[in-house]
Amino acid sequence: MKLYFSPGSCGLSPQIALREAGLDFDLVKVDFSTKQTAEGDYYAVTAKGFVPALQLDDGDVITEGAVILQWIADQRPERQLLPAPGTRQRYEAMEWLNYVATDLHKGMAVMFSSFVDADSKRRFAEGNLANVFANIDGHLSTHDYLLGDRFSLADAYLFNVLTWPSRVNIDLSGYAHIQQFLGRMELRPAVRAALIAEGLRAA
Ligand SMILES: N[C@@H](CCC(=O)N[C@@H](CS)C(=O)NCC(=O)O)C(=O)O
């Protein structure tokens, strides 16, 4: 299967997930400015033109990071990367996946937008994103991971998005529990390997 990604984007968490699941995959880099890959037009893979996209061996394509993560977890249930489908715990995981995808990921997207001026970004970060970071930090003050004491793919997505604030001058150093979470995540071999594969860490 193939994972379409762009370095430093939201393609990192599906890559972490594939490694945590022990699934074979190839990485295909998408150039955001041209929407081209080494294979050709990325719009031929997904009309959305967004990463991540996961192309299965039969050619079927899954998009939307939070959905890709669930598909990967469900391929290897024995690894318990997410709670089993249909359980109350799975819905808790989906709550976090949705929160990270919407409030956090798309909130952070505002900070990267070329359509938003610097002052609006600053006010949005202070008035909106700070509440999201505080909520996550509060949760992590009593839980090592989003779902409790055990890693799940919701953590991979959270880690992915939390690598972005320093790129847009948002300082998370005051959030002690977020810092500890980031440190715990960096110790995972799958996380380390994914960061190296994207060129975000030295080998
Ligand atoms: N709804 C999509 C959004 C994915 C998304 O925002 N992808 C960004 C990178 S993090 C992207 O592909 N941007 C391409 C561009 O801006 O040209 C998901 O949750 O997977």
The ligand as an SDF file (V2000), in Angstrom:
LIG
                    3D

 20 19  0  0  0  0  0  0  0  0999 V2000
   -9.8250   16.7900    6.2580 N   0  0  0  0  0  0  0  0  0  0  0  0
   -8.4730   16.3590    5.9790 C   0  0  0  0  0  0  0  0  0  0  0  0
   -7.5790   17.5750    6.0140 C   0  0  0  0  0  0  0  0  0  0  0  0
   -6.1590   17.2130    5.6360 C   0  0  0  0  0  0  0  0  0  0  0  0
   -5.3020   18.4590    5.5130 C   0  0  0  0  0  0  0  0  0  0  0  0
   -5.6370   19.5350    6.0160 O   0  0  0  0  0  0  0  0  0  0  0  0
   -4.1770   18.2700    4.8160 N   0  0  0  0  0  0  0  0  0  0  0  0
   -3.2820   19.3750    4.5470 C   0  0  0  0  0  0  0  0  0  0  0  0
   -1.9130   19.1450    5.1870 C   0  0  0  0  0  0  0  0  0  0  0  0
   -1.9710   18.9760    6.9600 S   0  0  0  0  0  0  0  0  0  0  0  0
   -3.0460   19.4560    3.0500 C   0  0  0  0  0  0  0  0  0  0  0  0
   -3.0080   18.4520    2.3730 O   0  0  0  0  0  0  0  0  0  0  0  0
   -2.8610   20.6570    2.5220 N   0  0  0  0  0  0  0  0  0  0  0  0
   -2.5560   20.7940    1.1320 C   0  0  0  0  0  0  0  0  0  0  0  0
   -2.4900   22.1790    0.6900 C   0  0  0  0  0  0  0  0  0  0  0  0
   -2.7100   23.0580    1.5350 O   0  0  0  0  0  0  0  0  0  0  0  0
   -2.2230   22.3970   -0.4790 O   0  0  0  0  0  0  0  0  0  0  0  0
   -8.0230   15.3160    6.9980 C   0  0  0  0  0  0  0  0  0  0  0  0
   -8.4810   15.4130    8.1630 O   0  0  0  0  0  0  0  0  0  0  0  0
   -7.2480   14.4200    6.6570 O   0  0  0  0  0  0  0  0  0  0  0  0
  1  2  1  0
  2  3  1  0
  2 18  1  0
  3  4  1  0
  4  5  1  0
  5  6  2  0
  5  7  1  0
  7  8  1  0
  8  9  1  0
  8 11  1  0
  9 10  1  0
 11 12  2  0
 11 13  1  0
 13 14  1  0
 14 15  1  0
 15 16  2  0
 15 17  1  0
 18 19  2  0
 18 20  1  0
M  END
$$$$
